[in-house]
Amino acid sequence: MMRFAPEQEEFRRAVARFVDTEVVPVAQAIDESAEFPKALFLRVGELGWFGLRYPERYGGADADMVTYCLLAEELARGSMSLAAAAAMQSLMGTSFIYRYGSDDLHRRYLVPALRGDLVATFEKAIAAVDAGEVAVVDVRVEPGYSAVATAAMLRGTEKK
């Protein structure tokens, strides 16, 4: 059996309280509506959980992967829809910006995404193409949102 550090266990309990009080009561409605869980997504951002794995200078917590996994497990217990959105935000969409983005891109996109103010993710999976070759293929925009569609070659680039 894995034993967690006291801080990790305290964090897990905090996430479990959030899930029990704010996620579980609306999870079925989220799944039935097939809509993006915007209110909960924003709440996860307010709580700072998108930034768990990122440095504090970007609004992150510099937490380890075990702590992140505790978040993912608890969110999934309440709603796979929210857990998937949170994973995409904190593992994929923001990771490329952090690793390969300039200081300006970090300021303009990473920091707001870690707060939940921007959604940083892939619109659709591309089976036969390396994700490093195509950043966005298809963008649907709802009223009140804007999208920047770009294709980028990330292979062979380095973070400066």
Contacts in CASP RR format, 6 or more apart in sequence:
PFRMAT RR
TARGET T0000
AUTHOR 0000-0000-0000
METHOD contacts of the structure
MODEL  1
MMRFAPEQEEFRRAVARFVDTEVVPVAQAIDESAEFPKALFLRVGELGWF
GLRYPERYGGADADMVTYCLLAEELARGSMSLAAAAAMQSLMGTSFIYRY
GSDDLHRRYLVPALRGDLVATFEKAIAAVDAGEVAVVDVRVEPGYSAVAT
AAMLRGTEKK
4 12 0 8 1.000
4 66 0 8 1.000
4 70 0 8 1.000
7 67 0 8 1.000
8 66 0 8 1.000
8 67 0 8 1.000
8 70 0 8 1.000
11 67 0 8 1.000
11 70 0 8 1.000
11 71 0 8 1.000
12 70 0 8 1.000
12 74 0 8 1.000
15 49 0 8 1.000
15 70 0 8 1.000
15 71 0 8 1.000
15 74 0 8 1.000
15 75 0 8 1.000
16 74 0 8 1.000
16 77 0 8 1.000
18 43 0 8 1.000
18 47 0 8 1.000
18 74 0 8 1.000
19 74 0 8 1.000
19 75 0 8 1.000
19 77 0 8 1.000
19 78 0 8 1.000
19 79 0 8 1.000
22 40 0 8 1.000
22 43 0 8 1.000
23 40 0 8 1.000
23 75 0 8 1.000
23 78 0 8 1.000
23 79 0 8 1.000
23 82 0 8 1.000
24 78 0 8 1.000
24 79 0 8 1.000
26 37 0 8 1.000
26 40 0 8 1.000
26 79 0 8 1.000
27 78 0 8 1.000
27 79 0 8 1.000
27 81 0 8 1.000
27 82 0 8 1.000
30 37 0 8 1.000
30 40 0 8 1.000
30 79 0 8 1.000
30 81 0 8 1.000
30 82 0 8 1.000
31 79 0 8 1.000
31 81 0 8 1.000
36 85 0 8 1.000
37 79 0 8 1.000
37 81 0 8 1.000
37 82 0 8 1.000
37 85 0 8 1.000
40 79 0 8 1.000
40 82 0 8 1.000
41 82 0 8 1.000
41 85 0 8 1.000
41 86 0 8 1.000
41 89 0 8 1.000
41 116 0 8 1.000
41 119 0 8 1.000
42 116 0 8 1.000
44 50 0 8 1.000
44 75 0 8 1.000
44 82 0 8 1.000
44 86 0 8 1.000
44 116 0 8 1.000
45 114 0 8 1.000
45 115 0 8 1.000
45 116 0 8 1.000
46 115 0 8 1.000
46 116 0 8 1.000
48 59 0 8 1.000
48 60 0 8 1.000
48 61 0 8 1.000
48 114 0 8 1.000
48 115 0 8 1.000
49 71 0 8 1.000
49 86 0 8 1.000
49 90 0 8 1.000
50 86 0 8 1.000
50 89 0 8 1.000
50 90 0 8 1.000
50 94 0 8 1.000
50 113 0 8 1.000
50 114 0 8 1.000
50 115 0 8 1.000
50 116 0 8 1.000
51 58 0 8 1.000
51 59 0 8 1.000
51 60 0 8 1.000
51 61 0 8 1.000
51 90 0 8 1.000
51 94 0 8 1.000
51 114 0 8 1.000
52 60 0 8 1.000
52 61 0 8 1.000
52 63 0 8 1.000
52 67 0 8 1.000
52 68 0 8 1.000
52 71 0 8 1.000
52 90 0 8 1.000
53 60 0 8 1.000
53 61 0 8 1.000
53 63 0 8 1.000
53 65 0 8 1.000
53 68 0 8 1.000
53 90 0 8 1.000
53 91 0 8 1.000
54 60 0 8 1.000
54 61 0 8 1.000
54 62 0 8 1.000
54 94 0 8 1.000
54 98 0 8 1.000
54 110 0 8 1.000
54 114 0 8 1.000
55 62 0 8 1.000
56 62 0 8 1.000
58 98 0 8 1.000
58 106 0 8 1.000
58 110 0 8 1.000
58 111 0 8 1.000
58 114 0 8 1.000
59 111 0 8 1.000
59 114 0 8 1.000
59 115 0 8 1.000
60 114 0 8 1.000
61 67 0 8 1.000
68 90 0 8 1.000
71 86 0 8 1.000
72 83 0 8 1.000
72 86 0 8 1.000
72 87 0 8 1.000
75 82 0 8 1.000
75 83 0 8 1.000
75 86 0 8 1.000
76 83 0 8 1.000
85 121 0 8 1.000
88 121 0 8 1.000
88 122 0 8 1.000
89 113 0 8 1.000
89 116 0 8 1.000
89 119 0 8 1.000
89 120 0 8 1.000
89 121 0 8 1.000
90 114 0 8 1.000
92 121 0 8 1.000
92 122 0 8 1.000
93 113 0 8 1.000
93 120 0 8 1.000
93 121 0 8 1.000
93 122 0 8 1.000
94 110 0 8 1.000
94 113 0 8 1.000
94 114 0 8 1.000
94 120 0 8 1.000
96 132 0 8 1.000
96 135 0 8 1.000
96 154 0 8 1.000
97 105 0 8 1.000
97 106 0 8 1.000
97 109 0 8 1.000
97 110 0 8 1.000
97 113 0 8 1.000
97 120 0 8 1.000
98 106 0 8 1.000
98 110 0 8 1.000
99 159 0 8 1.000
100 154 0 8 1.000
100 157 0 8 1.000
100 158 0 8 1.000
100 159 0 8 1.000
101 110 0 8 1.000
101 159 0 8 1.000
102 160 0 8 1.000
109 118 0 8 1.000
109 120 0 8 1.000
110 120 0 8 1.000
112 118 0 8 1.000
113 119 0 8 1.000
113 120 0 8 1.000
122 131 0 8 1.000
122 135 0 8 1.000
122 136 0 8 1.000
123 136 0 8 1.000
123 137 0 8 1.000
123 138 0 8 1.000
123 139 0 8 1.000
123 140 0 8 1.000
124 137 0 8 1.000
124 138 0 8 1.000
126 134 0 8 1.000
126 137 0 8 1.000
130 155 0 8 1.000
132 152 0 8 1.000
132 153 0 8 1.000
132 154 0 8 1.000
132 155 0 8 1.000
133 151 0 8 1.000
133 153 0 8 1.000
133 154 0 8 1.000
133 155 0 8 1.000
134 151 0 8 1.000
134 152 0 8 1.000
135 150 0 8 1.000
135 151 0 8 1.000
135 152 0 8 1.000
135 154 0 8 1.000
136 147 0 8 1.000
136 148 0 8 1.000
136 149 0 8 1.000
136 150 0 8 1.000
136 151 0 8 1.000
139 147 0 8 1.000
139 149 0 8 1.000
141 147 0 8 1.000
END
